[in-house]
């Protein structure tokens, strides 16, 4: 395990984790999800899943939990997209 690599990976994931709550709070306040892309969010989740697979196949460390945390955040934003977008389809 390379400590510098783990720290850089941790900081990258924390930066991503800090950006998603802005999107979530905006959706919760305005109930508007126009401009969001569910395909983009699914691709991001897939990237995090692949990061977890990489960690579990030989590079496991505590940073793995940040991948799981990010999946939860993006997953919640994706849930909000589908929840609020159903009101616009009517």
C-alpha positions as a printed Julia matrix, in Angstrom:
90×3 Matrix{Float64}:
   0.0    0.0     0.0
   1.45   3.32   -1.06
   0.57   5.92    1.57
   0.94   8.92   -0.76
  -1.31   7.26   -3.34
  -3.94   6.47   -0.71
  -3.86  10.05    0.58
  -4.24  11.48   -2.93
  -7.06   9.03   -3.69
  -8.74   9.94   -0.4
  -8.52  13.67   -1.17
  -9.95  13.12   -4.68
 -12.9   11.17   -3.27
 -13.47  13.78   -0.56
 -13.57  16.52   -3.21
 -16.19  14.57   -5.12
 -18.1   13.86   -1.91
 -18.18  17.6    -1.14
 -19.64  18.54   -4.52
 -22.67  16.22   -4.59
 -24.46  17.66   -1.54
 -24.82  20.99   -3.39
 -26.76  19.19   -6.11
 -28.84  17.31   -3.55
 -29.69  20.4    -1.49
 -30.7   22.3    -4.63
 -33.01  19.47   -5.69
 -34.54  19.21   -2.22
 -35.14  22.97   -1.98
 -36.44  23.6    -5.49
 -37.83  20.16   -6.36
 -36.46  20.82   -9.85
 -34.13  18.31  -11.46
 -34.04  19.77  -14.96
 -30.53  19.7   -16.31
 -29.49  16.65  -14.35
 -28.46  13.59  -16.3
 -29.34  10.18  -14.88
 -27.0    8.55  -17.39
 -24.13  10.68  -16.09
 -24.93   9.74  -12.49
 -25.12   6.03  -13.38
 -21.72   6.26  -15.1
 -20.28   7.92  -12.0
 -21.7    5.13   -9.81
 -20.23   2.53  -12.15
 -16.83   4.23  -11.83
 -17.08   4.07   -8.05
 -18.06   0.4    -8.2
 -15.0   -0.29  -10.36
 -12.88   1.58   -7.82
 -14.24  -0.7    -5.1
 -13.51  -3.8    -7.2
  -9.95  -2.54   -7.66
  -9.61  -2.06   -3.92
 -11.06  -5.46   -3.08
  -8.8   -7.3    -5.54
  -5.54  -6.45   -3.91
  -5.37  -2.84   -2.82
  -7.9   -2.84    0.0
  -7.53  -0.07    2.53
  -9.77   2.35    4.41
 -10.22   4.49    1.29
 -12.67   1.81    0.07
 -15.26   3.24    2.45
 -15.07   6.6     0.68
 -16.08   4.87   -2.55
 -19.09   3.39   -0.77
 -19.95   6.79    0.74
 -19.78   8.44   -2.68
 -22.0    5.76   -4.19
 -24.57   6.5    -1.5
 -24.46  10.24   -2.18
 -24.74   9.9    -5.95
 -27.37   7.19   -5.53
 -29.46   9.54   -3.4
 -29.14  12.28   -6.03
 -30.21   9.75   -8.68
 -33.18   8.78   -6.51
 -34.17  12.47   -6.25
 -33.93  12.79  -10.02
 -36.41   9.97  -10.59
 -38.62  11.05   -7.68
 -38.98  14.67   -8.8
 -38.94  14.03  -12.54
 -42.13  11.97  -12.31
 -44.02  15.19  -11.52
 -42.89  16.72  -14.82
 -44.04  13.79  -16.94
 -47.7   14.38  -16.13
